Amino acid sequence: MKTGRDTALDGKRASYLILSPEPLFLKEAEDQLVERVVPPESRDMNYLALYGWEAEPSTVEEFLQTLPFLADRRLLVLREVQSFSAWKRLVEYLKDPNPSSCLLMTSSELKKKDPLYKGVSSKTAVIERKKLYGPALVKWVISKFSSLGMEADEGIARTLVEVAGSGLMELSHEIEKISLFAGDRTAVQQTDLEATVPGGVENIFSLTDAIGEGNKPRAFKLLRTLVDNGNRPEFIVHMIVRHQRQLLRGKSFVSAGRTPREAAQEVGIRFPGLREKYAKQLERTTEEKLENRIRKISECDLKLKTSSIHDEILLDELLVNLFD
């Protein structure tokens, strides 16, 4: 797993191609190259960033072929380069690039089989950053906290990933919020996650457990707490369906001959107490019920996006339907 500055982005080459499905990696690469190639005082005249779909071929060519103004080099960033219609001109340019210009091409979608990739890959420095999952993502969260002068243990990092999702941009924003929430303390505590889940992170997991355990009164009480504390309905629905899908995945392991406790371990639940709780929820449900619940949650999600009915009414209706 790479973190921080990428030594391959030394700024000395005529061009670079950065490939990653993760927006934060692309942004960090761009920021790093801007810093290395163009001094702050000359960026107005020597730095240009365009998206491929908006870039005029003549503008791109003119910028790259123009000598820098009161600086050693110029930098052109072509974001989502796969959407640049005149990509063949880039291939031609890279055969004999202007040594006083640097071209950074970035893409979240470009594939190695695409003609553009085949055309430029042998003429430029290619850097690929894959999306992080599982332990690598947890390590990234810990490293991000460390870069802000804070210590977070694996449990805290894992919980934040479960709540905020796997997008690094979103995680980075949540980590910054938590660091501000913690104040002068250097060790991240469970209560600091309230910056991410207003009212306490334990409430969202308690809600999903209450649904899994069939505890209707507790589920409604926890839902009200989460709503009253300002949690977004989309987030609440996301966490509910995430738990139901996790149970459905566990059921597939049970169907294959595993015990509920073994299934809990297979889906990544590491702590014994949580595995036991998950196993009991598996025992009291069926694949058919879980599939029906996921369908009802999807219907609620659609209503939240398209209906004029108040969000709280739709969430209450969802819980009623989940307990039918």
Summary of the structure (lengths in Angstrom):
residues: 324
radius of gyration: 24.7
end to end distance: 45.3
largest distance: 72.1
contacts: 994
relative contact order: 0.08
helix: 60%
strand: 9%
